């Protein structure tokens, strides 16, 4: 089983990965939530807490609330008994729990939900964009995607509609490298922040730009285009994933490999499944076993594990016979496979693990750091 994780957020942003119960309130994908939470966490200008203070605060949140999100711009959304509001890092409720849903602050505004509609509040709890939309995305670069009925567009922070609500679909995660995917009449293309169509709405599917290229699909085949709309990697693959660290995974005849940005196959198409490159290594799977390769295709961790997470801070979690541990970038086991559960990847030197029904944080040497409140699993 592929146990990949896309999270690269800070300490308390792991809350989003643990408490995903709010996803249903706006229909966002987990990928989008992770990306937005990462940006929100990085945006805070408040002094950082120590790692131990962060963990103690995280434990408090788990114990007190049914839902909590990442801290962003000094505040975090929390929920209890179906009501949502915001607290600060001193654990004080600063915006009352009165909404049917709430998400992290982004650029000074947070999206909230009540009585079937979405709007935005500021950090004083004032409603600055009224509850009127069927769905909304976070503000990024001064704009947020919104929908009324089945049509999507963009508003600015005053609530002014700057890109007309005329599209059938729009990525909630916002603009990527200055462009965003839009859908109209079952076809997809890209517009810029002025609402101009820069890549015609002609593809069956299009993905965000990553490292200057975007994957697109036509007639059930995938390839890549540049920001001028030119097909730079032929639309010929059965599947593909976005570029990461200069390489993208591609599928042909039920096998996966990797290509570079010139479209050259640099790692043979021979694996049953693959992940993304992270810190120079990518997870690969053959015959239901997982290992890691480097960018030359050399196997640096044997394909022998039942599950893996991608590398973060020099370590990757691996599973064998129901137990988890960690390997380094040379494939050496540096924290023994003894844990019943682990929470993804290391973040700022710590990770939550479970052993014999006890939850706690360990450091990168495998040493106990602090006890943890057990997470709530859906």
Secondary structure, DSSP 8 states (H G I E B T S, - for coil): ----------TTTHHHHH--GGGGGTT--HHHHHHHHHHHHHH--S----HHHHHHHHHHHHHH-SEE---BTTEEEEEETTEEEEEETTS-EEEEEEESEEEEEETTEEEEEETTEEEEE-TTS-EEEEEEESEE---BTTBEEEEETTEEEEE-TT--EEEEEEESEE-TT--BTTEEEEEETTEEEEEETTS-EEEEEEESEE---BTTBEEEEETTEEEEE-TTS-EEEEEEESEE---BTTBEEEEETTEEEEE-TT--EEEEEEESEEEEEETTEEEEEETTEEEEEETT--EEEEEEESEE---BTTEEEEEETTEEEEEETTS-EEEEEEESEE-SS-BTTEEEEEETTEEEEEETTS-EEEE-------
